[in-house]
Amino acid sequence: MKYRTMVMYVEIGCFVASLCGWILVCSTLATEYWTFSEMGSIVLTTSNYYSNLWTDCISHTTGVSDCKDYPSVLALPVFLHTFRALAICAVITGFFSGVLTLTGMKCTKIGGTETANARVTFFGAVTYLVSGFCGMITYSWWANKVITEFVDPNFRAQKFDIGAAVFVGWGDSIVLICGCAVLGFFPGKEALPSSTPKRPWRPHTCVSSRTRRTYMVPPSSSRVTLVPPLFYEGRNSRPTRPTTRTGQTFSRDSFV
């Protein structure tokens, strides 16, 4: 299998996984079960309270349920505005990332050159990553708030449990982050080449201290160490001094 074909199949799989994660993240915004609480000791009078980012709901065991929107947007606490902003950012960035990724994938052939398509796909994967982190922060912060209020002994208001939508959102965000991380790996290698230029290969050399000659190591995979003939060549290159004996003799009076 060719490299381009393998990358194309990987992109298709990661795009489908990221798209499914984004769709499920969007579906959790319309689900009421972000928090859940049950009150009542008798089965016939049990009431269930549940809420999300937009409404508060109550249901009875008789089958009657009623939901009420928050009365005023300006009267809401700051943390609820933050949750809404993060959730909307996750939806919007996921939509644009899907468009970018679908445009730059190798199987669509919509863009121009291979490098341009790789850059578009890489930016789409980065936008998917932002969407996944926005969703993960929203669900984790919401769960932390619910748990903090539940274990706080000084909290006198009604306490809630974590709803099913938060667990679904955690799973969707993990799928979205993992899918976009793999999706942006191969296009990132093509779109963002290495910044360090490749230097031309030069053979290794060594210089002898005696003969002042340069020896080049051959490009072989053998582990044999080549040693320049320092000893023998240096010994032979020494000039031999002739040993001459003079027959001249000196007496003791010649040094006076």
Order of alpha helices (4+ residues) and beta strands (2+ residues): alpha-beta-beta-beta-beta-alpha-alpha-beta-alpha-alpha-beta-beta-alpha
